[in-house]
C-alpha cells in the first residue's frame, strides 16, 4: 500500500506537467479545430529558456519561469500568425503537415544551437527537501510543481470565464462565423488562445527541467504526444478534461513503471488512447457532436 501511495504521489507530479501541456492542445483545438503538433516543442523551448536564464544569467527559479512563459507566449503567437493563419481555410492535411514541419524546425534549430546532448539544470535552482508522511516521501519540489500547476489552471479558468477576451474565446469556439458577425475580432482571439497555451507549455518546460534535471532538443516529441493523449482522454476541447486527463495519465504511467517496469510506461498510454478512441471517442468530459446532413 505504501508503494502504491508513493507512485500516486509521483504520478500527480508528472501529471501536473502533462496537464499544463495538454491545456494548450485542448484550447487550440476548441477554437480552430487544429491539432498543433508543434506545441510539444514550444514546451521544449521553454525548458531551454529556463536553462539559459538559470545558467547564463544566474537567476533563480521564478524569474526563469516567468521569462520562459513570456518568450513561449510570443513564440506561440508568431507560429499562429506565420504558419497557421494563412492556411486557416485550407485542407486539414495541409495544416497537419505544416504543424509537423514547424515541430521539426524548432527541434533541429535548438539542436543546431545547443547540440543534441542532454543538459542538466544547475543544482539548487529550487530547494529540494523530503518530507515523510505515513511512509510516503514527498519532495518540496513536487509540492511547488503541483501548486504552480494549480495556480496556473485557476488563472486560466478565471481568464476564460470572467474576462472579455475569455468570453470571446468561448464565443469563437461555439460558432466562429456568428462571433465574427457580433463584432468579435476572431484573428486576435485565436492569437490570444495560442498565447495562453504556449505560456503554459513554457511553464511546464521549466518545471520539468527543474524537477527531472534533464532536458534535450527532442524532449517535446514524446512528452507532447503523451500530453495530446491526455487531452483526448479528458475530452479534447474541454479545459477541466485536459487537467483530469493529464493527472490520470501521469498516475497510470508511474503505476505501470512501478509495478510492471519502465519499459511499458509509454506503451500503456497509447493503449489507453486506443481504448478511448474505440469506446468513448469524445473523452471523459467531451460532448458528442453530430454531423449535419
N, C-alpha and C positions, 0 to 999 in steps of 0.2 A: 504493500500500500504506500510505503514511503517513497519507493521508486516511481510509482505511478504519479503521486503528487508532485514529485520533483520534475518529472517530464512535462506535466501540465503547466507548471510554472515557467519552465524553459520555453514551452510552446507558445504561451501567451506573449512572451518577449519577442519571439520570432514572428508570431502572427501580427503583432503590432506594426512591424515593418512592412509585412505583406499588405496589411490594411491600408497604410498610407500610400503605397504604390497603386493598389487596386482602386483607390478612390479616383485617381487620375483617369484610369481606363473607363470606369463607370460613368464619370461626369461627361467625358468627351463623347462616349457612345450615346448617352442620354440626350445630348444636344444635337450632334451631327451624324449619329449612327455610323461612326468611324471607329475601327479598332486601331488605335495608334500604337503600332508595334515599335516605334522609336521611343516610347515612354520609358521603357526599362533602361535605355541608355541615357536618358536625361537623369535618371536616378544614379547611374554610374558617374556622370559628370559631377553631380552634387557631391558624391563621395570624394572625388579628386579635388574639387574646390575646397572642401573641408580639410583635406590633407594639405593642400598648399597653404591655407591660412594658418594651420597649426604648426607646420614645419618651417615655412619660409618667413612668415610674419611673427611666429611665436605667440600667436594669440590663443585665447582659451576656447573652450567648447562652445559657449553660447554665441560669441561673435562669428565663429566658423559656421554655426548652424544658420544664423540669420543671413550671412553673406551668401552661403550656398543656396538658400531659398530664393534670394533676390536674383542671383545670376541664373538659376534654373527657370525662374518665372519669366525672365526676359527671353531666355532661350526658347521656352515653350511658345511664346507669342511670335517670335521670329520664325520658328518652324511652321506654325499655323499660317502665317502671312505669306511665306515664300513657297512652301511645299504643298500645303493642303488647300488653301483658298482658291488658287487658280484651277483646281481640279474638283471643286465642290459639285459641279453638275456633270462630272464625268462618270464613267462606269466604276463600280466598286473595285473591280480588279485593278484598274489603273491607280486608284488611291492606295490599295493594299501594296502594290509593287513600290509605289513612292515611299510608303511608310517603311518598308524593308530597306529601301535604298538609304533613307535618312538614318536608319538604325546602323547600317554598315558604315556610313560616313562618319558618324560620331565615334564608333568603336575604333576604326582604324586611324582617325585623326588623333584620338587620345593615345593610341598605341605608338603613333609616329613621334609624338612629343614626349611621352612618358615612358615608352618602352613597354614590352609585353609582360614583364615580370610583375609579380605581386609586390605591393608596398604596405608596410605596417604603419599605422598611426603611432605617433610618439607616445611613450608611456606617460601617464599622469594627466592626459587631456581631461579625463573625467575620473574623479575619485572612485576607487573600487574598494568596497568593504563588504564582507559577507555577514549575513545575519542568519541564525539558525532558529527556525520556528517549528516545533513539533517534528524535528528530524528533516525538515525541508530547508535547504540552503537557498537564500535569496540574496542576490548581489545588489549593491546600491545602484550599479549601472542599469540593472534590469528595472528597478523602480523608476529611475529617471526616464528611461526609454518609454515605459508604459505611460507614465504621467504626461510626457510631452506628446505622445500619440493621442491621448485622450483630450488634451487641451486643444490640439490642432483640429481634431474631429469636431469638438464642440464649437470652436471658432468657425469652422466651415459650415456647420449646421446653422449657426447664427447668421452668417452671410447669406446663405441660400434662403433661409426662411424669413429674415427680418429686414434685409436691405433692399433698396430699389433695384440694384444690379442682380441680386439673387432672385427677386421676383421676375425680372426679365429673363433670367436663365430658365426658370420653370416654365414661363410662357413659351419661349422658343422650343423647349423640349416637348411641350404639349402640341404645339402647332406653329411651325415656323412662319408659314405664309400669313396666318391670322395675326401673329405677333408683329410682323412687319407692317401689316395694314393698320395696326393700332399705334404705329409710330415708334416701335422699339427698334433700335439700331442692332440688327442681327449680327453684323460683322464684329462690332465691338463686344457683343455678348459672347460670341464664340471665342474671340481672343481672350476675354476675361476668364472663360472656362479653362482654356489651355494654361493661362497664367496660374490659376489656383491649383490645378492638377500638377503642374510642373514644380511649383513651390513645395508641395507636399512630397513629391518624389525626391527633390533635393534634400529635404529634411531627413527622409528615410536613408539616403546615401550617407549622410554624416553620422546618423545613429548606428548604422550597420558597421561603418568603418571604426567607430569608437568602441563598439561592443565586441565585434568579432576580430578587430585589429588586423584586417587583411582586405585589401582592395586590388582590383586589376581591371584592365580595359574591357574585358569580356564578361564582367560580373553581371551586367544588366541583362544579358541574354537569358540565362536560366532563371534568375530572380524575377525578371519581367514576365516570363511565361507562367511561372508559378503564381504571381500576383494576378495575372489575367485569369487563370483557373479560379482563383479566389473570388474574383469579380463575377465570373459566370456562376460559380457555386452559390453565391449570395443573391444573385439576381442582377445581371449587368444593367446599368441604368438606375440602380437603386442605391443611394448613399449608405443607409444603415446596413443594407445587404452586403456591400463591399467590406464594411467593418467586420460583420459577423463571419463572412467568408474568409477574410484574412486570418482572423483569430482561429477559426476552425481548421484551416489548412495548416497553420503553424503547429497547433496541438497534434494533429494527425501525423505530421512529419516527425516530431520529436518522439511520439509514442512508437511509431514504426521503427525509428532509429534505435530507440532504447530496448525494444523487445525483439525486433527482427533483424537489426543490423542496418547501418547507414547505407548499404548498397541498395536498399529497397525504398528509401525515404522519398525520392523523387518519383519512382515508379508508382507509388501509392497515390500521389497527387493526380497523375494522369489517368489512373483507374477511376478515381473519383470523377474526373471530368467526363469520362466515357459514360459512367453510370448516370450522371446528371443529364447529359445530353439525351440519353435513352429514355429515362423515366420522368424527368422534370426539366425540360429544356429552358424554362423561364427562371430556374433557380429557386432558392428558398423563399425570397421575398419578391421575386419578379412577378409581373402580371402577364397573363396570356393575352396575346393580341391576335385579332382575326384579320384575315385578308379581305379587302373589299373586292367584290366581283363586278 
